[in-house]
């Protein structure tokens, strides 16, 4: 009788672990890695056609976007420069025609979308567009660059506002995290209750013996 009780206890433990693994393991995995912008860099003075170089070749890549906004913008609205569904590694991401915007300070963003639905981005701040105003001697301008025939990008519609929600709070709990916590708690509760049940059964057997 005692051997049968121990066997049932092992069976219950195995069943609990199997159910726990099936519920928790399928949770989506967050995308890893960040896009990179090699040029321009923060503080650069920009004029004319400016090549934006970097990398978006990340695991699970689906598409990328290159956008800009005003440095002092209070609303998180971005203007599209270029978008593509082809990953780029250490090469040209887009060509930014700065002559179509007024002189001022801007931010540049490269955002990658992944097959999982997650996104990753990098923002370059403090870019100074100076096509129609004087450039100080201590701030040499980045000269316009002509894209080569191999890396030239087709023009796309620009100055299209893209309203974006505020950046996600890294401390906020996602639905997946809440679901995983609830499942883990339920599995732990089942395990504890099963353990108590087995202990009570063993005590009863000892008393009868």
C-alpha positions as CSV (number, residue, x, y, z in Angstrom):
1,X,0.0,0.0,0.0
2,X,2.8,2.4,0.8
3,X,4.5,1.7,-2.5
4,X,1.3,2.5,-4.3
5,X,1.0,5.8,-2.5
6,X,4.6,6.8,-3.4
7,X,4.0,5.9,-7.0
8,X,0.8,8.1,-7.1
9,X,2.8,10.9,-5.6
10,X,5.5,10.7,-8.3
11,X,2.8,10.5,-11.0
12,X,1.2,13.7,-9.7
13,X,4.5,15.5,-9.6
14,X,5.2,14.5,-13.2
15,X,1.8,15.6,-14.3
16,X,2.2,19.0,-12.6
17,X,5.5,19.7,-14.2
18,X,4.2,18.7,-17.7
19,X,1.2,21.0,-17.4
20,X,3.4,23.9,-16.1
21,X,5.9,23.5,-19.0
22,X,3.1,23.4,-21.6
23,X,1.6,26.6,-20.2
24,X,4.7,28.7,-19.6
25,X,7.1,27.7,-22.4
26,X,5.0,28.9,-25.4
27,X,5.2,32.5,-24.1
28,X,6.6,34.9,-26.8
29,X,10.3,35.8,-26.6
30,X,11.2,39.5,-26.8
31,X,13.3,40.6,-29.8
32,X,17.0,41.0,-29.0
33,X,19.4,43.6,-30.3
34,X,19.2,47.2,-31.3
35,X,19.6,49.0,-34.7
36,X,22.7,51.1,-35.1
37,X,23.3,54.5,-36.7
38,X,26.9,55.2,-37.6
39,X,26.3,58.6,-39.2
40,X,25.3,61.3,-38.7
41,X,26.2,61.6,-35.0
42,X,24.9,63.7,-32.2
43,X,26.0,67.4,-32.6
44,X,26.7,67.1,-36.4
45,X,25.8,70.1,-38.6
46,X,23.9,68.8,-41.7
47,X,23.5,70.4,-45.1
48,X,22.0,69.2,-48.3
49,X,21.6,65.5,-49.1
50,X,22.8,63.6,-46.0
51,X,23.4,59.9,-46.1
52,X,22.3,58.0,-43.0
53,X,24.4,54.9,-42.5
54,X,24.1,52.0,-40.0
55,X,22.7,48.6,-39.5
56,X,19.2,47.0,-39.1
57,X,20.2,43.4,-39.8
58,X,18.8,41.8,-36.6
59,X,17.2,38.4,-35.9
60,X,13.5,38.3,-36.7
61,X,13.7,41.5,-38.8
62,X,10.6,42.5,-40.7
63,X,11.0,46.1,-41.7
64,X,12.7,49.4,-40.7
65,X,11.8,53.1,-40.8
66,X,14.0,56.2,-40.7
67,X,12.2,59.3,-39.3
68,X,13.0,62.7,-37.9
69,X,11.3,65.2,-35.5
70,X,12.1,68.6,-34.0
71,X,14.5,68.5,-31.1
72,X,12.1,70.7,-29.0
73,X,8.9,68.8,-30.1
74,X,6.6,68.3,-27.1
75,X,4.4,65.8,-29.0
76,X,5.9,62.5,-30.0
77,X,5.2,62.9,-33.8
78,X,7.7,61.7,-36.3
79,X,8.1,62.5,-40.1
80,X,9.0,59.6,-42.4
81,X,12.2,59.8,-44.4
82,X,12.4,56.3,-45.7
83,X,11.1,52.8,-45.0
84,X,12.1,49.3,-46.3
85,X,11.5,45.6,-45.7
86,X,15.2,44.8,-46.6
87,X,17.7,44.6,-43.7
88,X,20.9,46.6,-44.0
89,X,24.3,45.8,-42.5
90,X,27.0,48.5,-42.2
91,X,25.6,50.4,-45.2
92,X,23.2,53.2,-46.2
93,X,19.9,53.3,-44.6
94,X,18.4,56.4,-46.2
95,X,19.2,59.7,-47.8
96,X,17.8,62.7,-45.9
97,X,17.2,65.8,-48.1
98,X,17.6,68.5,-45.4
99,X,16.9,71.3,-47.9
100,X,13.2,70.6,-47.7
101,X,13.0,71.6,-44.0
102,X,13.8,74.8,-42.2
103,X,17.1,75.2,-40.3
104,X,17.0,74.1,-36.7
105,X,17.8,71.3,-34.3
106,X,16.4,67.8,-35.0
107,X,16.3,64.2,-33.8
108,X,16.7,61.2,-36.0
109,X,15.2,57.8,-35.3
110,X,15.8,54.4,-36.9
111,X,13.2,51.9,-35.8
112,X,13.1,48.1,-36.6
113,X,9.9,46.1,-36.6
114,X,10.2,42.3,-35.9
115,X,8.2,39.4,-37.0
116,X,7.1,38.9,-33.4
117,X,5.4,42.3,-33.3
118,X,8.1,43.9,-31.1
119,X,10.1,47.0,-32.1
120,X,13.6,48.3,-31.3
121,X,14.9,51.8,-32.1
122,X,17.8,54.1,-31.8
123,X,17.5,57.9,-31.6
124,X,20.3,60.4,-32.5
125,X,19.7,63.8,-30.9
126,X,21.2,67.3,-31.4
127,X,21.4,67.2,-35.2
128,X,21.8,70.8,-36.5
129,X,20.4,71.5,-40.0
130,X,22.1,74.7,-41.3
131,X,21.3,75.1,-45.0
132,X,20.2,78.7,-44.9
133,X,22.0,80.1,-41.9
134,X,25.7,80.6,-41.1
135,X,27.7,77.8,-39.6
136,X,30.1,78.6,-36.8
137,X,33.8,77.9,-37.2
138,X,33.8,75.3,-34.4
139,X,30.9,73.4,-36.0
140,X,32.0,72.1,-39.4
141,X,29.1,71.1,-41.6
142,X,28.8,67.5,-42.8
143,X,29.0,68.0,-46.6
144,X,26.3,66.7,-48.8
145,X,27.0,63.1,-50.0
146,X,25.9,61.7,-53.3
147,X,24.7,58.2,-53.0
148,X,26.4,55.6,-55.2
149,X,24.5,53.7,-57.8
150,X,24.7,50.6,-55.7
151,X,23.3,52.2,-52.5
152,X,21.0,54.8,-53.9
153,X,17.5,54.7,-52.4
154,X,14.4,55.6,-54.2
155,X,12.7,58.8,-52.9
156,X,9.6,58.3,-50.7
157,X,7.0,60.6,-49.4
158,X,8.4,62.9,-46.7
159,X,6.9,65.2,-44.1
160,X,4.1,62.7,-43.3
161,X,3.4,63.0,-39.6
162,X,3.3,59.7,-37.8
163,X,1.7,59.9,-34.4
164,X,3.3,57.5,-32.0
165,X,2.3,56.6,-28.4
166,X,4.6,57.5,-25.6
167,X,7.5,55.1,-25.1
168,X,6.5,52.1,-23.1
169,X,7.3,52.1,-19.4
170,X,10.1,49.5,-18.9
171,X,8.6,48.8,-15.5
172,X,5.1,48.2,-16.7
173,X,3.8,44.6,-16.7
174,X,2.7,43.3,-20.1
175,X,-0.2,40.9,-20.6
176,X,2.3,38.1,-21.3
177,X,4.1,38.8,-18.0
178,X,0.8,38.8,-16.0
179,X,-0.3,35.6,-17.7
180,X,3.0,33.9,-17.0
181,X,2.8,35.0,-13.3
182,X,-0.8,33.8,-12.9
183,X,0.1,30.4,-14.5
184,X,3.2,30.0,-12.4
185,X,1.2,30.8,-9.3
186,X,-1.6,28.4,-10.2
187,X,0.9,25.6,-10.9
188,X,2.7,26.3,-7.6
189,X,-0.7,26.2,-5.7
190,X,-1.5,22.9,-7.3
191,X,1.9,21.5,-6.4
192,X,1.6,22.6,-2.8
193,X,-1.9,21.2,-2.4
194,X,-0.9,17.9,-4.0
195,X,2.1,17.7,-1.6
196,X,-0.2,18.3,1.4
197,X,-2.6,15.7,0.1
198,X,0.2,13.1,-0.2
199,X,1.5,14.0,3.3
200,X,-1.9,13.6,4.8
201,X,-2.3,10.2,3.1
202,X,1.0,9.0,4.4
203,X,0.1,10.1,8.0
204,X,-3.2,8.2,7.8
205,X,-1.4,5.1,6.6
206,X,1.1,5.2,9.4
207,X,-1.7,5.7,12.0
208,X,-3.6,2.6,10.6
209,X,-0.3,0.6,10.6
